[in-house]
Amino acid sequence: MKGVGGFAALSMSNTTIGEAAEIMQSEGPPIDSHTLDTYRAIVDAIVPRTPELGDELGEEHVPGGLAVELEEFIIYDFNHFHEIRLETLETGVPGGSPAGSETLRDSLSLESFTGGTAVDGTGLTEEERMPLSVFETTIDTTGSGSDLDALLDLADVDTVEGVDTDALAERVDFGALDRLDIDIADTPIEPGDSGPADVELTVEAGNEVVHQVSQNYRYAELFPVVFDVVAAELLLRGRNEDPPAPNEQFPAGGTFVRLSREDRLRALWDIVDGGVLDRLDGLFSPMLPAVGILKYVVMAVNGLHGFGYYTEWSAYGDTKTDLPQERELQQPPDEGQSRTQTDYPGPADGYAANWFHAVDGGFRDPPAQSLNYDRKDTDLTGDDVLSEDELAGSSGTDDGATDGVTGETL
């Protein structure tokens, strides 16, 4: 985990490890309260505190993700996966084409979250370069009639087609957020400029001002605005199962944090499978480089919780969000919160080959012949559904691995 998070930018250019360390040196963890409380509300929904397990399993099973500040892991990763290269941006030379935004929309995909190349920084003509406006966003709620009006002003529209805009405006609330401004610093870009672009962020929230210049795009601050609008749209359509209510645990958050834990997860899933991006595409497009990235964001939120929580990450203590090469374990990994809860001793011979998921009525294994698996000597017996013999401790035969349900030889 020491190297996870922060060096995804390496795969997006020819940057060396030494150069990347220098690039990220100034990118500390200062986060505005609206952003922080929104991610804390997500952590609270996915890895909640469970006091009811104290008497049953022991007090070590009570703490949730907030106890290890898991929200910092999520924010750190969202703000360190997309490095913008100067050679991909429009220069001051006239003739640039907005087609560059389509180049970005095509390139921002799941690969961006898994180490793929997000933007090709070589061989682009001026017409193929991305306009700076793709990466420049200003949301100012102080001069608008409502928080939603700030987005409508950004989109330069009065209404959203197919949506009762007035009713939506009554439900949209960005909490403590007053103004958010992201842009590429030191513009215009001169012909021949290359290397990472400086991204400047300013967030005003109540009496606090966060100002930071980094060399990765600041997605983490933008996504909570989206989550607030999606939560409001969920309420507008009556998809919530619990009434929204003020949440004293996350006071700086907006509409999203006022949903119950279950409804927060429903709102996030609406981004993936609820059609909300189709309905609100015109509203989100001016504020995000690529709206389609949001579906991968929701998938990443779930995956990053696993990476951050069920590893030794919490054992890095105060150095959790330092540069990866500067993180230091401040307690033995097996004393980290999640490892104490799961009784996982750390890397051990045989652990990867003996994952038995004894789930009552669990998922049935696929037919063995449909598995594209090259190693014939690997025992996959008992994946999800266990036989009585397997529950008693058997892990298969010596003659070859078999499918846990069909008994077919792999």
PEHU-V785164 format. One record per backbone hydrogen bond with DSSP energy under -1.0 kcal/mol. CO is the residue of the C=O (numbers start at 1). NH is the residue of the N-H. Records with the same first field share a line. If there is no record, write none. Layout:
CO=NH / NH
This chain:
7=10
8=11
9=12
16=20
17=21
18=22
19=23
20=24
24=27
26=28
32=36
33=37
34=38
35=39
36=40
37=41
38=42
39=43
40=44
41=45
42=46
43=47
47=65
50=53
51=54
53=57
54=58
58=61
59=62
62=50
65=68 / 70
66=69
69=72
70=74
71=75
72=76
73=77
74=78
75=79
77=80
82=217
84=197
85=88
86=89
88=130
97=100
98=101
99=103
100=104
101=105
102=106
103=107
104=108
107=109
109=112
110=113
111=116
130=90
131=134
132=135
133=136
137=182
139=180
148=152
149=153
150=154
151=155
152=157
160=163
163=165
164=168
165=169
166=170
168=171 / 172
173=255
174=177
178=141
179=204
180=139
181=202
182=137
183=200
189=92
190=193
195=86
198=185
199=214
200=183
201=212
202=181
203=210
204=178 / 179
205=208
208=205
210=203
212=201
214=199
217=219
219=223
222=226
223=227
224=228
225=229
226=230
227=231
228=232
229=233
230=234
231=235
232=236
233=237
234=239
235=238
247=250
250=253
252=176
255=258
256=259
258=245
260=264
261=265
262=266
263=267
264=268
265=269
266=270
269=273
270=274 / 276
275=279
276=280
280=284
281=285
284=287 / 288
290=293
291=294
292=295
293=297
294=298
295=299
296=300
297=301
298=302
299=303
300=304
301=305
302=306
303=307
304=308
305=309
306=310
312=315
313=316
314=317
315=330
316=319
317=320
319=322
323=326
324=327
332=335
333=336
336=340
337=341
338=342
339=343
348=351
351=354
354=356
357=359
359=362
367=370
368=371
371=373
380=383
383=385
384=359
387=391
388=392
389=394
390=393
401=410
403=407
408=403
